[in-house]
């Protein structure tokens, strides 16, 4: 297993943390959750590119668009 294959593990952990932050009632924590979710999207796209997983890449771009919408709504 090469280094880029291992990228899925930090991507998963960042994703879990971001969703946990999105459950907080405070605007600041939800905003942080959306930002971390964008980081997770980026990590998943990098992993998907390496793994030739086109569906994962397309999904992450769609989720990133929703995260950007969430960031705008929390501002």
Secondary structure, 3 states (H helix, E strand, C coil): CCHHHHHHHHHHHHHHHHHHHHCCCCHHHHHHHHHHHHHHHHHHHHHHHHHCCHHHHHHHHHHHHHHHHHHHHHC
